[in-house]
Amino acid sequence: MSDTQLDRREMTLMQKLSIAEEADPPWSALTATLTVLVLLITLILVGPALSSIVLGIDENTVTPFVLMLGWTLGQAITIAFVLINRRSSQDSWVALKLEKGNLPLPLVLMIGVATALGVDLVISLASGQFLPIPEIFGFQTEGTAGILIAVLFVVLIQPIAESLVFQGVLLPKLRFIMGPWGGVVVTTVVFTLLHYAVFYASYQPNYPESTLLWYGVAYPLLTGLIFSLMKVYTDSTRAVIIMRIGAGLIFVLTALALVSG
């Protein structure tokens, strides 16, 4: 390990946020943008269409299970898209940063758990409403099938797909182009907009109007920022995935507690 690498690994988060990416990722800004668009299209068009076909129902039928299944299928397609495209060259695959990073993965998992508990508490207290996160709102109405698809989506598929898109592809490119902080801010804003447009908007009629700021904006803003900071600190997309798995588990358990209480 070189002295430069050693110094970078020993930096604090704030120090790492003050320096640019070590190298320009081997994909263009257009490619990074298209990757986000692929995620959006698979969430709002491809996934729901496949969900209707799989279940043999009309495309206009909307239930929590149909939505979650569609999002799960859509993000599974996104995972395949990103991995196949990044496999196109060794440099591109390495730049995706799927190694474990500089923190033990069990610790990263626990940070994810703590993040979810903290965000849940802040959003619930600030809004005065203790509700499940938008991605799995209403899952309890679908019985066991609803619980299983919620776990599959929030604990496995979503962490992998969104970490690959936002922290694996978009964040390093934007940090190289816009600077260390600019890349983090823009990635977080894009993450927030997508979550609002897809997840919160799907259930907005069922949420109290007073929760818009907190569950529609603050929740994805806080989590998106924290996930990007984890990528900057560990320099590992895998670490973000593991962190999100821990967070997703808590979000599901919290939702179960809320609907059964």
BALOSE-509699 format. One record per atom (N, C-alpha, C): residue in one letter; x, y, z. Coordinates in steps of 0.05 Angstrom, whole numbers, padded with zeros to 5 digits, always signed. Example, Ala and Ser with C-alpha at 12.3 -4.5 7.8 and 13.67 -1.06 7.14 Angstrom:
% BALOSE-509699
A+00264-00114+00156
A+00246-00090+00156
A+00264-00066+00156
S+00257-00045+00142
S+00273-00021+00143
S+00258+00001+00157
//
This chain:
% BALOSE-509699
M+00017-00024+00000
M+00000+00000+00000
M+00018+00025+00000
S+00012+00044-00017
S+00028+00068-00019
S+00022+00087+00004
D+00040+00107+00008
D+00035+00126+00029
D+00009+00142+00024
T+00004+00148-00002
T-00020+00163-00009
T-00045+00147-00002
Q-00045+00122-00009
Q-00068+00105-00002
Q-00072+00103+00028
L-00050+00099+00042
L-00051+00097+00071
L-00063+00123+00084
D-00053+00146+00074
D-00063+00171+00084
D-00093+00174+00079
R-00102+00166+00056
R-00130+00169+00049
R-00148+00151+00067
R-00138+00127+00072
R-00154+00109+00089
R-00155+00119+00118
E-00136+00135+00126
E-00136+00144+00154
E-00150+00171+00157
M-00159+00183+00135
M-00173+00209+00137
M-00200+00207+00151
T-00208+00229+00163
T-00235+00230+00174
T-00255+00235+00151
L-00280+00233+00158
L-00301+00238+00137
L-00299+00266+00126
M-00295+00286+00143
M-00294+00313+00134
M-00269+00318+00116
Q-00247+00304+00122
Q-00224+00307+00105
Q-00229+00294+00078
K-00243+00272+00077
K-00249+00259+00052
K-00269+00275+00035
L-00286+00289+00049
L-00306+00306+00035
L-00293+00331+00023
S-00269+00337+00031
S-00256+00361+00022
S-00238+00355-00003
I-00235+00330-00010
I-00218+00323-00033
I-00234+00310-00054
A-00225+00313-00079
A-00240+00303-00102
A-00235+00273-00105
E-00250+00261-00123
E-00247+00233-00130
E-00218+00228-00140
E-00206+00205-00133
E-00179+00200-00141
E-00176+00198-00172
A-00197+00188-00185
A-00196+00185-00214
A-00223+00189-00226
D-00224+00197-00251
D-00249+00200-00265
D-00260+00172-00272
P-00284+00166-00262
P-00296+00139-00269
P-00297+00135-00299
P-00293+00111-00308
P-00292+00106-00337
P-00319+00104-00350
W-00337+00122-00343
W-00363+00125-00357
W-00369+00155-00358
S-00385+00162-00377
S-00391+00190-00381
S-00413+00200-00363
A-00416+00227-00361
A-00438+00238-00346
A-00465+00230-00358
L-00465+00228-00385
L-00489+00219-00398
L-00497+00191-00390
T-00477+00173-00388
T-00482+00146-00380
T-00493+00145-00351
A-00482+00161-00334
A-00491+00162-00306
A-00520+00172-00305
T-00526+00192-00321
T-00554+00202-00323
T-00573+00182-00334
L-00565+00168-00355
L-00582+00147-00366
L-00587+00124-00347
T-00567+00118-00330
T-00570+00097-00310
T-00593+00105-00290
V-00593+00130-00282
V-00615+00139-00264
V-00642+00138-00279
L-00642+00145-00304
L-00667+00144-00320
L-00677+00115-00323
V-00658+00096-00327
V-00666+00068-00328
V-00679+00060-00303
L-00668+00068-00280
L-00681+00061-00254
L-00709+00073-00253
L-00712+00098-00261
L-00738+00111-00260
L-00758+00097-00278
I-00750+00091-00303
I-00768+00079-00322
I-00776+00051-00313
T-00757+00036-00302
T-00765+00009-00293
T-00783+00010-00269
L-00781+00031-00253
L-00799+00034-00230
L-00827+00042-00237
I-00830+00060-00257
I-00857+00071-00262
I-00870+00058-00286
L-00855+00044-00304
L-00867+00032-00327
L-00862+00002-00330
V-00837-00006-00331
V-00831-00034-00337
V-00839-00052-00314
G-00831-00045-00289
G-00838-00062-00266
G-00868-00066-00263
P-00883-00044-00262
P-00912-00046-00259
P-00925-00063-00281
A-00915-00060-00306
A-00926-00076-00328
A-00921-00105-00324
L-00896-00112-00316
L-00890-00140-00310
L-00906-00151-00287
S-00910-00134-00267
S-00926-00142-00244
S-00954-00150-00252
S-00966-00134-00270
S-00993-00140-00279
S-00994-00166-00295
I-00973-00170-00311
I-00972-00195-00327
I-00969-00219-00308
V-00951-00217-00289
V-00946-00239-00271
V-00971-00247-00255
L-00985-00226-00246
L-01009-00231-00229
L-01034-00235-00246
G-01032-00230-00272
G-01055-00234-00289
G-01078-00215-00283
I-01071-00189-00278
I-01091-00170-00271
I-01090-00146-00290
D-01110-00129-00289
D-01111-00105-00306
D-01090-00086-00296
E-01077-00071-00315
E-01056-00052-00308
E-01066-00030-00291
N-01092-00024-00290
N-01102-00003-00274
N-01108-00011-00245
T-01105-00037-00239
T-01108-00047-00212
T-01084-00039-00195
V-01089-00023-00175
V-01067-00014-00158
V-01072-00022-00129
T-01055-00039-00118
T-01055-00046-00090
T-01027-00044-00080
P-01023-00044-00053
P-00995-00043-00043
P-00978-00067-00053
F-00990-00091-00055
F-00975-00114-00065
F-00967-00110-00094
V-00986-00101-00110
V-00980-00096-00139
V-00957-00076-00142
L-00959-00054-00127
L-00938-00034-00128
L-00911-00045-00120
M-00910-00058-00097
M-00884-00069-00087
M-00873-00090-00105
L-00890-00107-00116
L-00880-00127-00135
L-00869-00113-00160
G-00883-00093-00170
G-00873-00079-00193
G-00847-00065-00188
W-00844-00053-00165
W-00819-00039-00158
W-00796-00060-00154
T-00803-00083-00143
T-00783-00104-00140
T-00773-00114-00167
L-00791-00119-00185
L-00783-00129-00211
L-00768-00107-00226
G-00777-00082-00224
G-00764-00060-00238
G-00735-00057-00228
Q-00731-00057-00202
Q-00704-00053-00192
Q-00686-00078-00197
A-00698-00101-00198
A-00683-00125-00205
A-00672-00122-00234
I-00688-00111-00251
I-00679-00106-00279
I-00656-00085-00279
T-00659-00065-00262
T-00638-00044-00260
T-00612-00056-00250
I-00613-00074-00231
I-00589-00088-00221
I-00575-00102-00245
A-00590-00117-00260
A-00579-00131-00283
A-00567-00112-00303
F-00581-00090-00308
F-00571-00070-00327
F-00544-00058-00319
V-00543-00050-00294
V-00518-00038-00284
V-00495-00058-00285
L-00499-00082-00274
L-00478-00102-00272
L-00468-00111-00300
I-00487-00115-00319
I-00479-00123-00346
I-00463-00101-00359
N-00472-00076-00356
N-00458-00053-00369
N-00430-00048-00357
R-00428-00051-00330
R-00402-00046-00318
R-00383-00069-00322
R-00393-00092-00330
R-00376-00115-00337
R-00363-00112-00364
S-00370-00091-00378
S-00360-00087-00405
S-00330-00084-00406
S-00318-00075-00384
S-00289-00073-00383
S-00280-00076-00354
Q-00255-00084-00350
Q-00245-00089-00324
Q-00243-00062-00308
D-00235-00041-00322
D-00233-00015-00308
D-00261-00005-00298
S-00281-00010-00315
S-00308-00002-00307
S-00318-00018-00284
W-00312-00043-00283
W-00321-00061-00261
W-00306-00053-00235
V-00281-00048-00237
V-00266-00040-00213
V-00276-00013-00202
A-00282+00005-00220
A-00291+00032-00212
A-00318+00031-00198
L-00333+00010-00201
L-00359+00007-00187
L-00355+00004-00157
K-00331-00003-00149
K-00323-00005-00121
K-00340-00025-00105
L-00339-00050-00113
L-00355-00070-00099
L-00338-00085-00078
E-00314-00076-00073
E-00298-00088-00052
E-00309-00078-00025
K-00300-00090-00003
K-00313-00085+00023
K-00307-00058+00035
G-00286-00044+00028
G-00280-00018+00039
G-00263-00020+00065
N-00261+00002+00079
N-00243+00004+00102
N-00257+00001+00129
L-00283-00008+00129
L-00297-00013+00154
L-00306-00042+00154
P-00305-00056+00177
P-00315-00083+00178
P-00345-00083+00170
L-00353-00102+00154
L-00381-00103+00145
L-00401-00106+00167
P-00396-00121+00189
P-00415-00122+00211
P-00419-00095+00224
L-00398-00079+00225
L-00400-00052+00236
L-00417-00035+00217
V-00413-00038+00191
V-00428-00023+00171
V-00458-00030+00174
L-00464-00056+00178
L-00491-00065+00181
L-00504-00051+00205
M-00489-00050+00227
M-00500-00037+00252
M-00503-00007+00248
I-00486+00005+00232
I-00490+00034+00226
I-00516+00038+00211
G-00522+00019+00193
G-00547+00020+00178
G-00571+00017+00197
V-00569-00001+00216
V-00590-00004+00236
V-00594+00022+00252
A-00572+00033+00261
A-00573+00058+00277
A-00584+00081+00260
T-00577+00082+00235
T-00587+00103+00217
T-00617+00101+00214
A-00628+00077+00210
A-00656+00074+00206
A-00671+00081+00232
L-00661+00072+00255
L-00674+00079+00280
L-00674+00109+00285
G-00652+00122+00279
G-00650+00151+00283
G-00668+00166+00264
V-00668+00159+00238
V-00685+00172+00219
V-00715+00168+00225
D-00722+00143+00232
D-00750+00137+00239
D-00759+00154+00263
L-00742+00157+00283
L-00749+00172+00307
L-00752+00202+00300
V-00733+00212+00286
V-00733+00241+00279
V-00758+00248+00262
I-00763+00232+00241
I-00785+00238+00223
I-00812+00234+00238
S-00814+00213+00254
S-00839+00208+00268
S-00845+00230+00288
L-00825+00238+00304
L-00829+00259+00324
L-00834+00286+00311
A-00820+00292+00290
A-00823+00318+00277
A-00850+00321+00263
S-00860+00299+00251
S-00885+00300+00237
S-00909+00295+00256
G-00904+00283+00279
G-00925+00276+00297
G-00941+00252+00288
Q-00930+00238+00267
Q-00944+00214+00256
Q-00924+00191+00255
F-00932+00169+00267
F-00915+00145+00266
F-00925+00126+00245
L-00912+00127+00221
L-00922+00113+00198
L-00900+00096+00185
P-00907+00075+00171
P-00887+00061+00155
P-00875+00079+00133
I-00851+00073+00124
I-00839+00088+00103
I-00855+00085+00077
P-00854+00104+00059
P-00871+00103+00035
P-00869+00078+00018
E-00844+00067+00016
E-00840+00043-00001
E-00858+00020+00007
I-00866+00017+00032
I-00881-00006+00040
I-00907+00002+00055
F-00916+00026+00050
F-00941+00035+00062
F-00964+00017+00054
G-00979+00008+00073
G-01003-00009+00067
G-00997-00038+00062
F-00972-00047+00067
F-00964-00075+00062
F-00980-00094+00079
Q-00989-00085+00103
Q-01003-00103+00122
Q-01030-00112+00111
T-01041-00098+00092
T-01067-00105+00081
T-01066-00129+00063
E-01041-00137+00056
E-01038-00160+00037
E-01031-00186+00052
G-01031-00186+00078
G-01025-00211+00093
G-00996-00219+00091
T-00992-00245+00092
T-00965-00256+00091
T-00950-00248+00065
A-00964-00248+00043
A-00952-00241+00017
A-00942-00212+00018
G-00957-00194+00031
G-00948-00167+00033
G-00922-00164+00049
I-00921-00179+00071
I-00897-00178+00088
I-00873-00189+00073
L-00877-00211+00059
L-00854-00223+00044
L-00844-00205+00022
I-00862-00193+00007
I-00852-00176-00015
I-00840-00150-00004
A-00850-00141+00019
A-00838-00117+00032
A-00809-00123+00041
V-00805-00147+00053
V-00778-00154+00061
V-00760-00158+00037
L-00769-00171+00017
L-00753-00176-00007
L-00745-00149-00020
F-00764-00131-00021
F-00758-00105-00034
F-00740-00087-00018
V-00748-00082+00007
V-00734-00062+00023
V-00707-00072+00035
V-00706-00098+00040
V-00682-00109+00053
V-00661-00120+00033
L-00670-00126+00008
L-00651-00138-00011
L-00649-00123-00037
I-00671-00122-00052
I-00670-00111-00079
I-00665-00081-00080
Q-00679-00066-00064
Q-00675-00037-00064
Q-00647-00029-00055
P-00636-00041-00034
P-00609-00034-00026
P-00588-00038-00049
I-00591-00060-00063
I-00571-00066-00084
I-00575-00047-00108
A-00600-00045-00117
A-00605-00029-00141
A-00598+00000-00137
E-00608+00012-00116
E-00604+00041-00112
E-00575+00047-00105
S-00562+00030-00090
S-00534+00035-00083
S-00517+00034-00109
L-00522+00015-00126
L-00507+00013-00151
L-00512+00039-00168
V-00537+00047-00170
V-00543+00070-00187
V-00532+00096-00176
F-00539+00102-00150
F-00532+00128-00139
F-00504+00130-00128
Q-00496+00111-00111
Q-00470+00112-00099
Q-00448+00099-00117
G-00456+00079-00133
G-00437+00065-00150
G-00430+00080-00175
V-00451+00091-00189
V-00447+00103-00215
V-00449+00134-00214
L-00470+00144-00203
L-00475+00173-00204
L-00457+00189-00186
L-00454+00182-00161
L-00439+00197-00142
L-00410+00202-00150
P-00394+00181-00156
P-00366+00186-00163
P-00363+00204-00188
K-00381+00201-00207
K-00379+00218-00231
K-00385+00247-00224
L-00406+00252-00208
L-00412+00279-00201
L-00391+00292-00183
R-00379+00276-00165
R-00358+00287-00148
R-00334+00295-00165
F-00328+00280-00185
F-00306+00286-00203
F-00311+00312-00219
I-00336+00315-00228
I-00344+00338-00245
I-00349+00363-00228
M-00365+00360-00207
M-00375+00383-00191
M-00359+00389-00166
G-00340+00371-00160
G-00326+00375-00135
G-00336+00357-00113
P-00321+00354-00091
P-00328+00335-00070
P-00355+00339-00058
W-00362+00364-00050
W-00388+00369-00038
W-00410+00371-00058
G-00404+00383-00081
G-00425+00387-00102
G-00436+00360-00111
G-00419+00340-00114
G-00428+00314-00123
G-00446+00301-00102
V-00440+00304-00077
V-00456+00293-00055
V-00483+00306-00054
V-00483+00333-00056
V-00509+00348-00055
V-00527+00341-00078
V-00516+00341-00103
V-00533+00335-00126
V-00543+00307-00126
T-00526+00288-00118
T-00535+00260-00117
T-00557+00257-00097
T-00555+00270-00074
T-00576+00269-00053
T-00602+00281-00063
V-00600+00303-00078
V-00624+00316-00088
V-00638+00298-00109
V-00623+00286-00127
V-00634+00268-00147
V-00647+00244-00133
F-00634+00233-00113
F-00645+00210-00097
F-00671+00218-00085
T-00673+00242-00073
T-00697+00252-00060
T-00720+00255-00080
L-00714+00267-00103
L-00734+00272-00123
L-00746+00246-00133
L-00728+00226-00138
L-00738+00201-00148
L-00756+00187-00127
H-00747+00187-00103
H-00763+00174-00082
H-00790+00188-00078
Y-00790+00214-00080
Y-00815+00229-00077
Y-00834+00222-00100
A-00823+00223-00125
A-00839+00220-00149
A-00850+00192-00151
V-00835+00172-00142
V-00844+00144-00145
V-00858+00133-00121
F-00845+00134-00098
F-00856+00121-00074
F-00876+00137-00059
Y-00869+00161-00051
Y-00888+00177-00035
Y-00912+00185-00052
A-00908+00192-00077
A-00931+00200-00094
A-00951+00178-00098
S-00941+00153-00097
S-00959+00130-00101
S-00979+00127-00079
Y-00971+00135-00055
Y-00988+00132-00031
Y-00998+00159-00020
Q-00991+00181-00033
Q-00997+00207-00022
Q-01025+00211-00013
P-01046+00201-00027
P-01073+00205-00018
P-01078+00191+00010
N-01062+00172+00017
N-01066+00157+00042
N-01050+00169+00065
Y-01032+00187+00059
Y-01016+00200+00079
Y-01029+00226+00088
P-01029+00232+00114
P-01039+00258+00123
P-01024+00281+00109
E-01038+00302+00101
E-01025+00324+00086
E-01001+00335+00101
S-01002+00334+00128
S-00980+00346+00144
S-00954+00330+00142
T-00955+00306+00130
T-00931+00290+00129
T-00915+00294+00103
L-00924+00310+00085
L-00910+00314+00059
L-00881+00322+00063
L-00876+00342+00080
L-00849+00351+00084
L-00831+00330+00096
W-00843+00314+00114
W-00826+00295+00129
W-00823+00268+00115
Y-00844+00255+00108
Y-00842+00229+00095
Y-00837+00232+00065
G-00845+00254+00053
G-00841+00257+00024
G-00814+00269+00017
V-00803+00286+00035
V-00778+00300+00028
V-00756+00294+00049
A-00761+00298+00074
A-00740+00296+00094
A-00730+00267+00097
Y-00748+00247+00095
Y-00739+00219+00097
Y-00719+00211+00075
P-00726+00215+00049
P-00706+00208+00029
P-00682+00226+00029
L-00686+00251+00037
L-00663+00270+00038
L-00642+00261+00058
L-00652+00254+00082
L-00633+00246+00103
L-00620+00219+00097
T-00636+00200+00088
T-00624+00174+00082
T-00605+00175+00058
G-00613+00190+00037
G-00596+00193+00014
G-00570+00206+00020
L-00570+00226+00037
L-00545+00239+00045
L-00527+00220+00061
I-00539+00206+00080
I-00523+00188+00097
I-00511+00165+00080
F-00526+00155+00061
F-00515+00133+00044
F-00492+00143+00027
S-00494+00168+00017
S-00472+00179+00001
S-00448+00185+00018
L-00452+00194+00043
L-00429+00198+00061
L-00415+00172+00067
M-00431+00150+00070
M-00418+00124+00075
M-00400+00116+00051
K-00410+00122+00027
K-00393+00115+00003
K-00368+00132+00003
V-00370+00157+00010
V-00346+00174+00010
V-00326+00164+00031
Y-00336+00157+00054
Y-00318+00149+00076
Y-00305+00122+00071
T-00321+00103+00062
T-00310+00076+00058
T-00298+00071+00030
D-00306+00088+00011
D-00299+00084-00017
D-00308+00057-00027
S-00332+00049-00018
S-00341+00022-00024
S-00371+00022-00029
T-00380+00014-00052
T-00408+00011-00058
T-00420-00012-00043
R-00404-00033-00039
R-00413-00056-00023
R-00420-00048+00005
A-00405-00030+00017
A-00410-00021+00044
A-00437-00007+00045
V-00444+00009+00024
V-00470+00023+00024
V-00492+00002+00022
I-00488-00018+00006
I-00509-00039+00003
I-00514-00053+00030
I-00492-00060+00044
I-00495-00073+00070
I-00508-00054+00090
M-00501-00029+00089
M-00513-00009+00107
M-00543-00008+00102
R-00550-00007+00076
R-00578-00005+00069
R-00594-00030+00076
I-00581-00053+00076
I-00594-00078+00084
I-00602-00076+00114
G-00583-00066+00130
G-00589-00062+00159
G-00611-00042+00163
A-00610-00020+00148
A-00631+00000+00151
A-00658-00011+00142
G-00658-00025+00120
G-00683-00037+00109
G-00696-00056+00129
L-00680-00072+00142
L-00690-00090+00162
L-00705-00076+00184
I-00693-00054+00193
I-00706-00038+00215
I-00731-00024+00205
F-00731-00014+00180
F-00755-00001+00169
F-00778-00021+00168
V-00772-00046+00161
V-00793-00066+00159
V-00803-00074+00187
L-00784-00078+00205
L-00792-00086+00233
L-00808-00063+00246
T-00799-00039+00242
T-00814-00016+00253
T-00842-00015+00242
A-00845-00019+00215
A-00871-00019+00203
A-00889-00041+00214
L-00877-00064+00219
L-00893-00086+00230
L-00902-00079+00259
A-00885-00067+00274
A-00892-00058+00301
A-00914-00038+00300
L-00913-00019+00281
L-00933+00002+00280
L-00961-00009+00272
V-00962-00028+00253
V-00988-00037+00244
V-01000-00058+00262
S-00983-00070+00279
S-00993-00091+00297
S-00998-00080+00326
G-00990-00055+00330
G-00992-00044+00356
G-01021-00034+00362
//
